[in-house]
């Protein structure tokens, strides 16, 4: 067999070099993110979840150098959109933003189409939004302390609205009832807007909801804001005392927004996103916007968010069982 010529030798050497280089070139081409990222919001456009998700998505797009799209998949108390996340490919290109209902749904719906522990991975808690109590201007109570005293003296005379059975507004008020030994009648609505309309009209006397929907009507004098379900006052409503300040020890309740991904999403991608979210929520413009909505910026690791979800699931699971709350 003849020895290869100089030209043949160089061709063979170049071919071998190309083969050796291929994995490195492939890895560089497949670096995440190399295509648009989708964030599923399991609620309609315009609400707390959607606004928060779009705020984060815009900044993620700037920081990652890749398009980040928000995909609204509303229905079934957030279950439809969450299921879409659970069943997506775990490649880092599909994530979802959920709220407190995600933790409550684990107890409310025994037959969820996904397993929260096996099919979904926590990524980052974006922010907490403590609920604010709003009452009708003609209600016979002007403070949280007066509300509790009146409800205890007149069982069933106070009716409270919510954005639906099992919502944060509903469960937080049930928690208030349990802590204070009071009895108030629940009136569920199809969304917060309808509940707020009836509150202003006097059909109900009380509505606890995220501050984002109550700040404007409160400052316009259309309703009276009497208490915050938190351990500290909100920067957006410094004049409104907490329930704890008014004698309702331990009463806290909030909705929140957090980022999830399909189980099996590479941990380095989840960590990268959680790191970016932690930076994003501390940007001056984002922090200011969240605080204007009554939301406290959080951030944090996937492990911290999973621990938070576990705590929320246990807390609201007990409220649901004790109050015999059903999803219907």
C-alpha positions as a Markdown table, in Angstrom:
| # | Residue | x | y | z |
|---|---|---|---|---|
| 1 | Unk | 0.0 | 0.0 | 0.0 |
| 2 | Unk | 1.4 | 3.4 | -1.0 |
| 3 | Unk | 1.9 | 6.1 | 1.6 |
| 4 | Unk | -0.6 | 9.0 | 1.1 |
| 5 | Unk | 0.6 | 12.1 | -0.8 |
| 6 | Unk | 1.1 | 15.4 | 1.0 |
| 7 | Unk | -2.2 | 16.6 | -0.4 |
| 8 | Unk | -4.1 | 13.5 | 0.7 |
| 9 | Unk | -2.6 | 13.7 | 4.1 |
| 10 | Unk | -3.8 | 17.3 | 4.5 |
| 11 | Unk | -7.3 | 16.4 | 3.4 |
| 12 | Unk | -7.4 | 13.6 | 6.0 |
| 13 | Unk | -6.1 | 15.9 | 8.7 |
| 14 | Unk | -8.7 | 18.5 | 7.9 |
| 15 | Unk | -11.4 | 15.9 | 7.9 |
| 16 | Unk | -10.3 | 14.6 | 11.3 |
| 17 | Unk | -10.1 | 18.1 | 12.7 |
| 18 | Unk | -13.7 | 18.8 | 11.5 |
| 19 | Unk | -14.9 | 15.7 | 13.3 |
| 20 | Unk | -13.2 | 16.7 | 16.5 |
| 21 | Unk | -14.5 | 20.3 | 16.2 |
| 22 | Unk | -18.1 | 19.1 | 15.5 |
| 23 | Unk | -19.2 | 18.6 | 19.1 |
| 24 | Unk | -17.9 | 22.0 | 20.1 |
| 25 | Unk | -19.5 | 23.7 | 17.1 |
| 26 | Unk | -22.8 | 21.9 | 17.9 |
| 27 | Unk | -22.7 | 22.9 | 21.5 |
| 28 | Unk | -22.1 | 26.5 | 20.6 |
| 29 | Unk | -25.0 | 26.5 | 18.2 |
| 30 | Unk | -27.3 | 24.8 | 20.7 |
| 31 | Unk | -26.5 | 27.2 | 23.5 |
| 32 | Unk | -29.7 | 28.3 | 25.4 |
| 33 | Unk | -31.6 | 30.3 | 24.4 |
| 34 | Unk | -31.3 | 29.8 | 20.6 |
| 35 | Unk | -35.0 | 30.4 | 19.8 |
| 36 | Unk | -38.0 | 32.2 | 21.3 |
| 37 | Unk | -39.1 | 31.4 | 24.8 |
| 38 | Unk | -42.8 | 31.1 | 25.6 |
| 39 | Unk | -44.3 | 32.1 | 29.0 |
| 40 | Unk | -47.8 | 30.7 | 29.5 |
| 41 | Unk | -50.2 | 32.8 | 31.5 |
| 42 | Unk | -53.2 | 30.7 | 32.6 |
| 43 | Unk | -55.4 | 33.8 | 32.9 |
| 44 | Unk | -56.8 | 36.4 | 30.5 |
| 45 | Unk | -54.8 | 39.5 | 29.4 |
| 46 | Unk | -54.9 | 42.6 | 31.7 |
| 47 | Unk | -55.1 | 41.0 | 35.1 |
| 48 | Unk | -52.4 | 40.8 | 37.9 |
| 49 | Unk | -50.9 | 37.6 | 36.5 |
| 50 | Unk | -50.7 | 38.8 | 33.0 |
| 51 | Unk | -49.3 | 42.3 | 33.9 |
| 52 | Unk | -46.6 | 40.7 | 36.1 |
| 53 | Unk | -45.7 | 38.1 | 33.5 |
| 54 | Unk | -45.3 | 40.7 | 30.7 |
| 55 | Unk | -43.2 | 43.0 | 32.9 |
| 56 | Unk | -40.8 | 40.1 | 33.6 |
| 57 | Unk | -40.9 | 38.8 | 30.0 |
| 58 | Unk | -39.9 | 42.2 | 28.6 |
| 59 | Unk | -36.8 | 42.4 | 30.8 |
| 60 | Unk | -35.9 | 38.7 | 30.2 |
| 61 | Unk | -36.0 | 39.4 | 26.5 |
| 62 | Unk | -33.6 | 42.3 | 26.9 |
| 63 | Unk | -31.2 | 40.4 | 29.2 |
| 64 | Unk | -31.2 | 37.1 | 27.3 |
| 65 | Unk | -31.1 | 38.6 | 23.8 |
| 66 | Unk | -33.9 | 36.3 | 22.6 |
| 67 | Unk | -37.7 | 36.9 | 22.0 |
| 68 | Unk | -39.9 | 36.1 | 25.0 |
| 69 | Unk | -43.5 | 35.6 | 24.1 |
| 70 | Unk | -46.5 | 35.6 | 26.5 |
| 71 | Unk | -49.2 | 33.1 | 25.7 |
| 72 | Unk | -52.5 | 33.5 | 27.5 |
| 73 | Unk | -54.3 | 30.1 | 28.1 |
| 74 | Unk | -57.1 | 30.9 | 30.4 |
| 75 | Unk | -59.7 | 28.6 | 32.0 |
| 76 | Unk | -60.6 | 26.3 | 34.8 |
| 77 | Unk | -59.0 | 28.4 | 37.6 |
| 78 | Unk | -55.6 | 28.4 | 35.9 |
| 79 | Unk | -55.5 | 24.6 | 35.3 |
| 80 | Unk | -55.7 | 24.7 | 31.5 |
| 81 | Unk | -52.6 | 26.9 | 31.2 |
| 82 | Unk | -50.7 | 25.1 | 33.9 |
| 83 | Unk | -51.3 | 21.8 | 32.3 |
| 84 | Unk | -49.9 | 23.2 | 29.0 |
| 85 | Unk | -46.7 | 23.9 | 30.9 |
| 86 | Unk | -46.6 | 20.5 | 32.6 |
| 87 | Unk | -46.9 | 18.8 | 29.2 |
| 88 | Unk | -44.5 | 20.9 | 27.3 |
| 89 | Unk | -41.0 | 19.7 | 26.3 |
| 90 | Unk | -38.6 | 20.3 | 29.3 |
| 91 | Unk | -36.0 | 22.2 | 27.1 |
| 92 | Unk | -36.2 | 25.6 | 28.7 |
| 93 | Unk | -38.4 | 27.1 | 26.0 |
| 94 | Unk | -41.7 | 26.9 | 27.8 |
| 95 | Unk | -42.4 | 28.3 | 31.2 |
| 96 | Unk | -45.5 | 29.5 | 33.0 |
| 97 | Unk | -46.5 | 32.2 | 35.5 |
| 98 | Unk | -48.9 | 31.1 | 38.2 |
| 99 | Unk | -50.5 | 32.7 | 41.3 |
| 100 | Unk | -51.8 | 31.5 | 44.7 |
| 101 | Unk | -54.6 | 29.5 | 43.1 |
| 102 | Unk | -51.9 | 27.1 | 41.9 |
| 103 | Unk | -51.2 | 26.0 | 45.5 |
| 104 | Unk | -55.0 | 25.9 | 46.4 |
| 105 | Unk | -55.9 | 23.8 | 43.3 |
| 106 | Unk | -53.9 | 20.9 | 44.7 |
| 107 | Unk | -56.5 | 20.5 | 47.4 |
| 108 | Unk | -59.5 | 21.9 | 45.5 |
| 109 | Unk | -59.2 | 19.5 | 42.6 |
| 110 | Unk | -58.3 | 15.9 | 43.6 |
| 111 | Unk | -58.0 | 14.9 | 40.0 |
| 112 | Unk | -55.8 | 17.4 | 38.4 |
| 113 | Unk | -54.5 | 16.6 | 34.9 |
| 114 | Unk | -50.9 | 17.1 | 36.1 |
| 115 | Unk | -49.0 | 16.2 | 39.3 |
| 116 | Unk | -47.7 | 19.3 | 40.9 |
| 117 | Unk | -44.7 | 17.4 | 42.4 |
| 118 | Unk | -43.8 | 15.2 | 39.4 |
| 119 | Unk | -44.7 | 17.2 | 36.3 |
| 120 | Unk | -43.8 | 20.8 | 37.2 |
| 121 | Unk | -40.6 | 22.4 | 38.6 |
| 122 | Unk | -40.4 | 25.6 | 40.5 |
| 123 | Unk | -38.1 | 28.3 | 39.0 |
| 124 | Unk | -38.6 | 31.6 | 40.8 |
| 125 | Unk | -41.0 | 33.5 | 43.0 |
| 126 | Unk | -41.5 | 36.9 | 41.3 |
| 127 | Unk | -43.5 | 38.8 | 43.9 |
| 128 | Unk | -46.0 | 38.8 | 46.7 |
| 129 | Unk | -49.2 | 40.8 | 46.7 |
| 130 | Unk | -50.9 | 40.9 | 50.1 |
| 131 | Unk | -54.7 | 41.2 | 49.9 |
| 132 | Unk | -56.4 | 44.4 | 50.9 |
| 133 | Unk | -59.9 | 44.6 | 52.4 |
| 134 | Unk | -62.3 | 47.0 | 50.8 |
| 135 | Unk | -65.7 | 47.7 | 52.1 |
| 136 | Unk | -68.8 | 49.6 | 50.8 |
| 137 | Unk | -68.8 | 53.2 | 51.8 |
| 138 | Unk | -72.2 | 52.8 | 53.6 |
| 139 | Unk | -71.1 | 49.7 | 55.6 |
| 140 | Unk | -71.5 | 50.0 | 59.4 |
| 141 | Unk | -67.8 | 49.6 | 60.0 |
| 142 | Unk | -64.9 | 51.8 | 59.0 |
| 143 | Unk | -61.9 | 49.7 | 60.3 |
| 144 | Unk | -60.9 | 46.1 | 60.3 |
| 145 | Unk | -61.4 | 45.9 | 64.0 |
| 146 | Unk | -64.9 | 47.3 | 63.6 |
| 147 | Unk | -65.6 | 44.8 | 60.8 |
| 148 | Unk | -64.6 | 41.8 | 63.0 |
| 149 | Unk | -66.6 | 43.1 | 65.9 |
| 150 | Unk | -69.7 | 43.7 | 63.8 |
| 151 | Unk | -69.5 | 40.3 | 62.0 |
| 152 | Unk | -69.2 | 38.5 | 65.4 |
| 153 | Unk | -72.2 | 40.5 | 66.8 |
| 154 | Unk | -74.3 | 40.0 | 63.7 |
| 155 | Unk | -73.5 | 36.5 | 62.2 |
| 156 | Unk | -74.5 | 36.3 | 58.5 |
| 157 | Unk | -75.2 | 40.0 | 58.1 |
| 158 | Unk | -71.9 | 40.7 | 56.3 |
| 159 | Unk | -71.6 | 39.3 | 52.8 |
| 160 | Unk | -68.3 | 39.2 | 51.1 |
| 161 | Unk | -67.5 | 38.8 | 47.4 |
| 162 | Unk | -64.7 | 36.9 | 45.6 |
| 163 | Unk | -63.5 | 36.3 | 42.1 |
| 164 | Unk | -64.7 | 32.7 | 42.4 |
| 165 | Unk | -64.8 | 29.8 | 44.8 |
| 166 | Unk | -61.3 | 28.8 | 45.9 |
| 167 | Unk | -59.8 | 32.1 | 44.8 |
| 168 | Unk | -57.3 | 33.9 | 47.0 |
| 169 | Unk | -60.0 | 36.4 | 47.9 |
| 170 | Unk | -62.3 | 33.6 | 49.0 |
| 171 | Unk | -59.8 | 31.6 | 50.9 |
| 172 | Unk | -58.2 | 34.6 | 52.7 |
| 173 | Unk | -61.6 | 35.7 | 53.9 |
| 174 | Unk | -62.4 | 32.2 | 55.1 |
| 175 | Unk | -59.1 | 32.3 | 57.0 |
| 176 | Unk | -60.2 | 35.6 | 58.5 |
| 177 | Unk | -63.4 | 34.0 | 59.6 |
| 178 | Unk | -61.6 | 31.1 | 61.2 |
| 179 | Unk | -59.1 | 33.3 | 63.1 |
| 180 | Unk | -61.8 | 35.6 | 64.5 |
| 181 | Unk | -64.6 | 33.2 | 65.0 |
| 182 | Unk | -66.9 | 35.3 | 62.9 |
| 183 | Unk | -69.5 | 34.2 | 60.3 |
| 184 | Unk | -69.8 | 36.0 | 56.9 |
| 185 | Unk | -71.7 | 34.9 | 53.8 |
| 186 | Unk | -69.7 | 34.2 | 50.6 |
| 187 | Unk | -70.9 | 35.5 | 47.3 |
| 188 | Unk | -68.7 | 34.1 | 44.4 |
| 189 | Unk | -68.5 | 36.1 | 41.2 |
| 190 | Unk | -67.0 | 35.4 | 37.8 |
| 191 | Unk | -64.0 | 37.6 | 38.2 |
| 192 | Unk | -62.9 | 40.5 | 40.4 |
| 193 | Unk | -64.5 | 43.2 | 38.3 |
| 194 | Unk | -68.0 | 42.0 | 38.9 |
| 195 | Unk | -67.4 | 41.6 | 42.7 |
| 196 | Unk | -66.0 | 45.2 | 42.9 |
| 197 | Unk | -69.0 | 46.6 | 41.0 |
| 198 | Unk | -71.4 | 45.0 | 43.5 |
| 199 | Unk | -69.3 | 46.2 | 46.4 |
| 200 | Unk | -69.5 | 49.8 | 45.2 |
| 201 | Unk | -73.3 | 49.2 | 44.6 |
| 202 | Unk | -73.9 | 47.9 | 48.1 |
| 203 | Unk | -74.9 | 44.4 | 47.1 |
| 204 | Unk | -72.0 | 43.1 | 49.2 |
| 205 | Unk | -70.2 | 44.7 | 52.1 |
| 206 | Unk | -66.7 | 43.3 | 51.9 |
| 207 | Unk | -64.1 | 42.3 | 49.2 |
| 208 | Unk | -60.5 | 41.2 | 49.8 |
| 209 | Unk | -58.4 | 41.3 | 46.7 |
| 210 | Unk | -55.0 | 42.1 | 45.3 |
| 211 | Unk | -54.1 | 45.8 | 45.8 |
| 212 | Unk | -53.6 | 46.3 | 42.1 |
| 213 | Unk | -57.4 | 46.3 | 41.5 |
| 214 | Unk | -58.4 | 48.3 | 44.6 |
| 215 | Unk | -55.9 | 51.1 | 44.8 |
| 216 | Unk | -57.6 | 53.3 | 42.2 |
| 217 | Unk | -61.2 | 52.9 | 43.4 |
| 218 | Unk | -60.0 | 53.3 | 47.0 |
| 219 | Unk | -58.1 | 56.6 | 46.3 |
| 220 | Unk | -61.1 | 57.8 | 44.2 |
| 221 | Unk | -63.4 | 57.3 | 47.3 |
| 222 | Unk | -65.5 | 54.7 | 45.6 |
| 223 | Unk | -64.8 | 52.1 | 48.3 |
| 224 | Unk | -63.1 | 52.3 | 51.7 |
| 225 | Unk | -59.8 | 50.4 | 52.2 |
| 226 | Unk | -59.7 | 49.2 | 55.8 |
| 227 | Unk | -56.8 | 46.7 | 56.2 |
| 228 | Unk | -53.9 | 44.9 | 54.6 |
| 229 | Unk | -53.5 | 41.1 | 55.2 |
| 230 | Unk | -49.8 | 41.4 | 55.8 |
| 231 | Unk | -47.2 | 41.9 | 58.6 |
| 232 | Unk | -46.3 | 45.3 | 57.2 |
| 233 | Unk | -48.0 | 48.1 | 55.4 |
| 234 | Unk | -47.8 | 48.4 | 51.6 |
| 235 | Unk | -45.7 | 51.3 | 50.1 |
| 236 | Unk | -48.6 | 51.9 | 47.7 |
| 237 | Unk | -51.0 | 52.3 | 50.6 |
| 238 | Unk | -49.0 | 53.6 | 53.5 |
| 239 | Unk | -52.1 | 55.1 | 55.2 |
| 240 | Unk | -53.9 | 51.7 | 55.4 |
| 241 | Unk | -53.0 | 49.7 | 58.5 |
| 242 | Unk | -52.5 | 45.9 | 58.6 |
| 243 | Unk | -55.1 | 43.6 | 60.2 |
| 244 | Unk | -52.4 | 42.6 | 62.7 |
| 245 | Unk | -52.0 | 46.3 | 63.7 |
| 246 | Unk | -55.8 | 46.3 | 64.4 |
| 247 | Unk | -55.8 | 43.2 | 66.6 |
| 248 | Unk | -56.2 | 40.3 | 64.3 |
| 249 | Unk | -53.0 | 38.4 | 65.2 |
| 250 | Unk | -51.3 | 36.3 | 62.6 |
| 251 | Unk | -53.7 | 37.2 | 59.8 |
| 252 | Unk | -51.8 | 37.3 | 56.5 |
| 253 | Unk | -52.9 | 36.3 | 53.0 |
| 254 | Unk | -51.7 | 37.1 | 49.6 |
| 255 | Unk | -51.7 | 36.3 | 46.0 |
| 256 | Unk | -48.3 | 35.9 | 44.3 |
| 257 | Unk | -46.7 | 35.4 | 41.0 |
| 258 | Unk | -44.1 | 32.8 | 40.3 |
| 259 | Unk | -42.4 | 31.2 | 37.4 |
| 260 | Unk | -42.6 | 27.4 | 36.7 |
| 261 | Unk | -41.2 | 25.1 | 34.1 |
| 262 | Unk | -41.9 | 21.5 | 33.0 |
| 263 | Unk | -40.2 | 18.9 | 35.3 |
| 264 | Unk | -36.9 | 17.8 | 33.8 |
| 265 | Unk | -36.0 | 21.3 | 32.6 |
| 266 | Unk | -32.2 | 21.5 | 32.9 |
| 267 | Unk | -31.2 | 22.8 | 36.3 |
| 268 | Unk | -28.7 | 25.2 | 34.8 |
| 269 | Unk | -31.4 | 26.8 | 32.7 |
| 270 | Unk | -33.8 | 27.1 | 35.7 |
| 271 | Unk | -30.9 | 28.6 | 37.8 |
| 272 | Unk | -30.1 | 31.1 | 35.0 |
| 273 | Unk | -33.7 | 32.2 | 34.8 |
| 274 | Unk | -34.1 | 32.5 | 38.6 |
| 275 | Unk | -30.9 | 34.5 | 38.7 |
| 276 | Unk | -32.2 | 36.9 | 36.0 |
| 277 | Unk | -35.6 | 37.3 | 37.7 |
| 278 | Unk | -33.9 | 38.2 | 41.0 |
| 279 | Unk | -32.0 | 40.9 | 39.2 |
| 280 | Unk | -35.0 | 42.1 | 37.2 |
| 281 | Unk | -37.3 | 42.6 | 40.2 |
| 282 | Unk | -34.7 | 44.8 | 41.8 |
| 283 | Unk | -34.3 | 47.1 | 38.8 |
| 284 | Unk | -35.6 | 50.5 | 39.8 |
| 285 | Unk | -38.3 | 50.7 | 37.1 |
| 286 | Unk | -39.5 | 47.2 | 37.7 |
| 287 | Unk | -39.5 | 47.5 | 41.5 |
| 288 | Unk | -41.4 | 50.8 | 41.2 |
| 289 | Unk | -44.0 | 49.3 | 38.9 |
| 290 | Unk | -44.5 | 46.3 | 41.2 |
| 291 | Unk | -44.8 | 48.4 | 44.3 |
| 292 | Unk | -47.4 | 50.7 | 42.5 |
| 293 | Unk | -49.4 | 47.5 | 42.0 |
| 294 | Unk | -49.1 | 46.6 | 45.7 |
| 295 | Unk | -46.6 | 43.8 | 45.0 |
| 296 | Unk | -43.5 | 43.2 | 47.0 |
| 297 | Unk | -40.6 | 42.1 | 44.8 |
| 298 | Unk | -39.0 | 38.8 | 45.9 |
| 299 | Unk | -36.9 | 36.7 | 43.5 |
| 300 | Unk | -35.0 | 33.7 | 44.9 |
| 301 | Unk | -33.8 | 30.2 | 43.9 |
| 302 | Unk | -35.9 | 27.3 | 42.5 |
| 303 | Unk | -35.5 | 25.5 | 45.9 |
| 304 | Unk | -36.7 | 28.5 | 47.8 |
| 305 | Unk | -39.7 | 28.9 | 45.6 |
| 306 | Unk | -40.6 | 25.1 | 45.9 |
| 307 | Unk | -40.4 | 25.5 | 49.7 |
| 308 | Unk | -42.7 | 28.5 | 49.5 |
| 309 | Unk | -45.2 | 26.5 | 47.3 |
| 310 | Unk | -45.2 | 23.6 | 49.8 |
| 311 | Unk | -46.0 | 26.0 | 52.7 |
| 312 | Unk | -48.8 | 27.7 | 50.7 |
| 313 | Unk | -50.2 | 24.4 | 49.7 |
| 314 | Unk | -50.4 | 23.2 | 53.3 |
| 315 | Unk | -51.8 | 26.5 | 54.6 |
| 316 | Unk | -54.6 | 26.8 | 52.1 |
| 317 | Unk | -55.3 | 23.1 | 52.1 |
| 318 | Unk | -56.2 | 23.3 | 55.8 |
| 319 | Unk | -58.4 | 26.4 | 55.2 |
| 320 | Unk | -60.2 | 24.5 | 52.3 |
| 321 | Unk | -60.8 | 21.4 | 54.4 |
| 322 | Unk | -61.8 | 23.2 | 57.6 |
| 323 | Unk | -64.2 | 25.5 | 55.7 |
| 324 | Unk | -65.4 | 22.7 | 53.4 |
| 325 | Unk | -64.7 | 24.8 | 50.4 |
| 326 | Unk | -65.4 | 23.2 | 47.0 |
| 327 | Unk | -64.5 | 24.3 | 43.5 |
| 328 | Unk | -68.1 | 24.6 | 42.4 |
